[in-house]
């Protein structure tokens, strides 16, 4: 009888500790980002990221998001490759265009296709079709666009009508 009580007590303590850890321990997500995406100086490189992190952490108080600042786009591929080789790759990271096919083919990236298809809130129409396709490799979605810079052409109709 005493053994059952002790085992039950230990089980209750174990469950309590496990549940408490779920709600009190911080989960740290490491983010891999670079600055200078458009090869121009910008004093607000981190503003969008910092604002998104603040909103996310407010909704998820047990989550903390960390990133290294100051990594230039020109240095990012080497920085990320070193992290991957050392088993220290960020949990979520940006990819420069030139590295996407290599990282996808090596199995470094997670296939997001099933998660996207099962997520009722995900709407593919929120993205330009071409930018969404840029994150696909062999018909599987491995990346989602962070920024889109649509190229537009404007025409002066008055000038064209003058012929």
N, C-alpha and C positions, 0 to 999 in steps of 0.2 A: 504494500500500500504506500509506504513512504517513498519507494523507488518511483512509483507512478506519479506521485505528487511532485517529486524533484524533477523528473523528466518533463512533466507538464509545465512546471515552473520555468525550467530551462527553455522549453519550446516557446512559452509566452514571452520570456525575456528576449529570446532570439528574434521572434517575430516583431516585438516592439522596437528593438534596435534596428532591424532591417527597415521597417516602415518609417521610423524616425529619420534614418539616414536618407531615405528617399525624399523626405520633405525638408530636411535641414541642411544636408550637404550640398554644396554648390557643384553644379555640373559646369565644367569649363569647356567651352568650344573655342578651338583655335582657328582663326580666320587668316587666310593668305591673300594679301592684296598688294597692289603696287600703286605708285603715283605717277602722274605724267602720262596718262593714257593718250592724250592728243598731242603729245610732244610739246606742250606749251606750259609755261609756269602758271600755276593756279594756287592761290592761297586757300582754296576751299576743297582741296583734294579729299579730305577726310570728313567733311561736313555731312554729306549724304550718308556715309557709312556710320558715323557716330550717332546721327539722328535715328537711323534704323535700329542700331544696337540699343539705344536708350528705350525706344518703343518696345522692342522685343523683350528686353530685360525687365521692363515694367510689367509686361503681361506674364512673364515667367521668372518670378523672383529667385528661384533656385538655380538659374542659369546665368553664367557670366561669360561674356565673349571677349576674347583677347586677340590682339594682332600686333605685329611688329610694324612700326611706322618708318617711313623714309626709304623704302625699297623702290628704286626707280624701275620703270618698265624695262629699260635696257639691261638691268641686272637681274630681273625677276626670274627668267628661265633658269639661269644657273643657280639662283637661291633655291627655287622650288626643286630642281633636280637634286641638289645636295640634301635637302630635307627628305625627299623620297628615298634616296639611296641609304640614308641613315635611319630610316624608319620613323622619321619625325614629321611626316607630312601633315599639313594643317587638316582639320576636319572638313572644312569648307574652303575652297580657294578659287581664285580667278585663274584663267588660263589665257595666255596670249595665243593669237590665231595660229602662229607657226608651230605651236606645241600640241595643239588639240589632237590631230590624227595620231601622233606618236603616243601620247598618254592614253588615248582610247584603245589603240591596238595592243598596248602592253598590259592592259587590264588595270591600270592605275585608277581609272574613274569608275564610279558606280553607274550602272544602267538605271536611269530614272523612269524608263518607259512604263513599267507596271505601276509605280507610285503615281505617276501623272494620270494614267487611265483610271485608277481607283479613287483619286482625289476629286470629290464632287465640287469642291470650290475652285479647282484649277480650270482656267479657261484659256485655251490655246489662242482664242481671238484677242487676248490681251497683248499679244506679241505680233510683230510683223512676221509674216510667214518665212521670209528669207532669213531673218535673224534666228528664228526658232530652228530652222533647218541647219543653220551653221553649227548648232550644238549636237548634230546627229552624226553618227558613224555607223555604217552598215545598217541603216534603218532603225537604229536605236538611239534614244535621247540620252546623252551623257552630260549635257550642259544647258543652262538657260542663259539667255542674254542678260547682261547687267545694264548695258547702255546701248542705245541705237542712235545712229546718226544718219537719218534718211537723206539721200541726195536728191535735191529737187532742181528743176530747171524752170525758170520763169521767163515768159516771153512777153515782149512789149507788142501787143496786138496792133496798136496804132502804127508803129513802125512797119510791121509786116504788111498791113493793109495798104501802105503807101506804094509799094512795089515800084 
